[in-house]
Amino acid sequence: MRILITGNLGYIGPSVTRRLRARYPGGALVGLDAGYFAHCLTNATSAPEADLDVQFFGDVRHPPADVLNRVDAVVHLAAISNDPMGHAYEGATFDVNYRASVDLAARAKAAGARAFVFASSCSVYGSSAEGARNELAAINPLTAYAQTKVLAEQGLAELASPEFVVTCLRFATACGFSDRLRLDLVLNDFVASAIATGRITVLSDGSPWRPLIHVSDMARAIEWAIERTVECGGVCATVNTGSDEWNYRVRDLAYSVAAAIPDVDVSINRDAQPDKRSYRVDFSRFRQLAPDHQPRTTLMEAIDELRHGLEAMNFEDADFRSSPFMRLHVLADLQSRGLLSETLEWKSKPLAERALVA
């Protein structure tokens, strides 16, 4: 088994790499990443890429010529990966998240890959007050990030065949500790704020719904998607990926963190307009198709893991929202130093099309 993991130098990549190495100890794992966040290691004892056989540094918009050689499956994590970044870099978001995703899948199919796993998002549902949304429900993507996920899903569906099985995992909002931690995610932000300031400030009225999933459980789902057959979901399966028990209102997440960490106050702006992005999600199809790969981490376990991970780093940065823990800040800093163009391409391409062999 030879598996290409794109975007492996991000937040989710270390968990996916670790999971797949354990599952395929004799397999070949290949990474492809532009390297924007390669330096954002957080309390890692070693580089997660040590579990790879080859690491390519390159842009998914212009992938290295031999990156798909002999690849059996592609795990496509690479993306401009949240709403603020999608707003700031809308053109690049459509190019990377949509056009490059479909192009990479077409290249993978032509190269003989049998499986393509796409990290999509439950954010495609946007705003819904009509109960939990299943895969047949209407979508309402409110941001460039969500819109590109929808377009990519549609393009990938057209490429699917019995010889090229496509799985679009509509992930709930990610959370949990990582070797490349992000704090621009709702639960991670709340825990970081509680530790650094003793206070959690919810800028909205706290009423929006968010489904969550731990990064280790995302990796479990990806393992299932790599191995699934046409008989289990068809040539193209679009699957809400998470747990019904992990649908939470934002204010309830804040209070859960405060209950787990002593001496933390919660402030909610009850006069604020509700966030338009609010959706509950029905994960019953995922339970049906992947009963052996269901999420295992509890909310309290995720909070405790984040707390202990941050404390082990001696984390106390009250201004962390202006730090490299926020991916938009990293991109802006690279741009300000003249390293990235407005389209988020390396100006000098210092790492383009280079590969490191473990």
N, C-alpha and C positions, 0 to 999 in steps of 0.2 A: 504494500500500500504506500503510495506517494501522495501527500496532501500538501497543497499550497494554502497558506493562511495569509490573506492580505490584511493590512492594517494591524499586524501583530505587535507593533511597538506602541500600542495605545493602552487604554485602560482595561479592556476585556481580554486582549491578546495573551497576557501571561497565564490567565486561568485556562484559556483554551489550549495553549501550548502544553501546559502541564497535564491537562486531562488527556489530550491525544497522545502524548508520549507514554503515559501509563497504559493507555488502551492498545497502542501499537509500538511496543518496545523495540521491535525490529524494523519498523516502518521508517520511511523517509519523510521528515517534516521540513517544509520549505517556507520561509517567510518573505514577504514583499511589503515594504513600507517606505514612504517618502522620508521618514526620519524626523518629522516636525517635533515629536515628543519623545524621541529616543533618550534624551538626557533627563527626563522627568522621573527618575527612579525614586522610590520612597521606601526607605528602610529595607531594601532588598539585600539579602546576603550574597547574591550573585546575580548576574544578568539572566533574565528569564530565557534569553535566546540561546543559552547553553544547551537547552533541550532540542534545539533545531539541528538539522544537518547542514542547511545552507540558509544564509540570510541575504536576500537581495535588497539593495537600497535603490528605489526607483518609484516613479509616479505611475499610478494605475492608469492615468490618461495616456501614458507612453510606456507600457511595460517592457522590460528587457526582453530581447528576442527569444531567449531560451528558458524563460521562467516557467513555461508550461510544458516543457519536455517531460514526457513519461508520467505526467500527473494523472492520478486516478480521480481525485476529488478536489474541489476548490471551496474553501471557507472564506467568504467575502465579507470581512469586517470593515474594510477601508471606507471612510466616509468623512465628510465635513459634518461633525457629529452632534450638533445640537441646534436649538432654535436661534440663540444669539449669534453663533457663527454663521448660520444660514442667512440671517438678516444682514450681517456685515459683509459677507462674501457670497452674495446670491448667485452670481455668474459661475463661480467656481463650484458652488454647491450643486447646481444643475449639471455641470460637466462631470464632476467626480461621482456624485451619488447616483445619477441617472445614466448619462451617456456612457461614461467609462464602465459602469457596472454591466450594462447590456453588451458592450463591446468585448469586455473581458470574458463574459460567458460565451459569446459567439466564438471567440478564439479558443476557449477551453473545449468547447464542443468539437471544433475542427481538429484540435490536437488529440482527441480521443478520450477526454475525461468522461467519466460516467455519472458524476454527481456534482451539483453546484448548490451550495448552501448560502443563502442571502440573509444577512442580518437586517431585517426590516423593523418596523416599529408600530406599536399600538397607537402612536400619536396620529396615525392616519384617520382615526375616528374623530379627532378634533374636539368636538363639543357635542354632548348628547345627554339629554335629561330623561331618556326613555328606558332606563334600565341597562343591564349589562349587554354589551355588543358582541355578537358572534361574527364569524367570518362572512356570513351572508348579509349582514346589516349594511346600511348605507355608510359610506365613508365621508368625512368632512375635513380634509387636511387644511389647516389654518395657516401653516407656515411653509417657507421654502423647503425646509428639511422634510416635513411630512409629505409635501407634494412630490418631491423627488423620490421618496420611497414608493409612493403609488405608481409613478411612471416606471420606475425600475421593475416593480412587480409585474406590470403589464408587459413590458418588453421581454422579461425573462420567461413569462408564460408562453410566448410565441416560439421560444427556442426549445422548450421542453419536448422530450420524446421518450419512448421506452429505453433508448440507449443513452439518454442524457436527462437524468432525473433532477428536477429543480425543486428545492424546498425554500420557501420564503417564511422565515420565522419572525412573526410580528411580536417582538419582545416587549414586555412591560418595561418600565423605567428601571435602568440598572442601578444597583447599589452594592455596597460592600467594599472591603479593603482590597487593595491591589498593589502589585509591585510598581505600578505607575498610577497612583491614586489620582482621581478627579474629585474635586469638591464642588463642581458646578452641577450637581445632581441633588435632588431634594433631600433625601435622607442623609447623604454624606455631608451636605451643607449644615443640616441641623445639628448633627453630632459634632462637627468641627466648631460650630459657633458655641455650642454648649460648653465644650472643653476650653476654648480660647477666651470666652467672654462671660460664661455663666448665664448666658441669656440666648433665647431663640426668638427672633423677630420674624413674624409672618406678615409679609407686606400686603397680602390679599386678605380677604375675610376668612380664609381657611376652608371654605366650603368645597372647592374643586376636588373631584375624585382623581386618584392616581393609582394604577396598578404598579407594583414593584416586583423585581426579581433580582436575586443575588447573582453576582458574576459567576460563581461556581456552578449555579444551576443553569445559567446560560450555556456554560461549557457542556453540561450534561445533555442539554437539548441539541446542541450542535453535533455531539457524538451520535445521537439517534438519527439526525437528519443525514449524516454521511452514510449511514448504514441502511437506511430505509429502502424498501423495494417499491416497485410500482403498485404491487398489491396492497401496500399500506399507504394509501393516500393519493394514488394516481401519479401521472408523469409530472405534474406540477401541483404541489400542496402548499397552500397558504394557511398558516396555522398561528393562531394567537398563542403565545408562549409565556406561561406564567402560572399562577395559582389563583383560584377564586378567593381564597382566604387572604390574599395579598392585595385586595382592592381597599384602599384607604382614602379617607379625606385628608387633605394636607394638614389641617389642624390636629387630627388624631395622631398623625406621625409626630408632630411637634410635642404633643403631650406624652407620647410613648417614650420619646427620647428623654424628656424631663423626668419621667418616672424612673428611668434606668440610671440616670446620672445625678448625683446629689446636688442640691443647692442651685438648681437651674430654673430661671423664670421664663415664662412664655408670654410674649406680647403679640396680640393679634389685632390687626387693623380692621375692626368690625364695620367701619364706615366705608371701607374700600369697595370698589366694584369687583364682583367676582371675576376671577381669571376665566376667560372664554375657553381655555383648554381644560376640559373636565369630562372624563369618561370612565365608566366602569366597563370591565371586559369579562366576557364569558370564555373560560379556558377549557370547556368540556371536550372539545374536539382533540385538544392536545392530550387530555387524560385518556381518551379513547385510543388514539393512535400510538401513544408512547407511554404506556403504563409503567414501564420499568425505568423511565427517565424523568420522572416527575420531580419538581422542586422539593428539596429537603430542608433548606435553611429556614429557620423561623425569624420573625422580625426581631425578637429580643436577641437572638444569636448574632444577627447582622449588626445591631447596634453595639453589642458588647465587643464584637470583633473590631469595628471601627474605633471604638473608644480605646481599646487596648493597643491597637496599631498606632493610633495618633499619640497616645501617651508614651509608647516606646520610642517615638521620634522626638519626644520632648516638645510636642507641638503646642505653641502658645501664640500664634500669629493672629491677632485680632483683625488684621487687615488682609486676611487670606484671600479675599475676593479680588485683590489686586496682585495676586501671586501666580506663579507657574502652576498652582493647583487648578487654575481656571484656564481651560484650553484656549479661549478667545484671547486671553492676555498673552499666552505664549506666541500665538500667531502674530499678534500686534507687535510684540517685542522683536520678533524675527524680521518683520517688515520695517520697523523703525531703524534697525541696524543695517538695512539695505540688503538683506539676505534673501527675502522673498518678494516676488512681484505682486501686483494687485490681484493676479489670478492664482496666487499661492503656488507659484512654481519657483524653484531655486534659481536665483539669477546666475550663480556661477556653477550650478549643478555639481557641487563637490562630491556627492555620493552617487550620482545617477549611474545606473546600470553597473554598479559594482556589487560583487557578492563576496561574503565572508563565509568560509566553510568551517564548520565547527570541528 
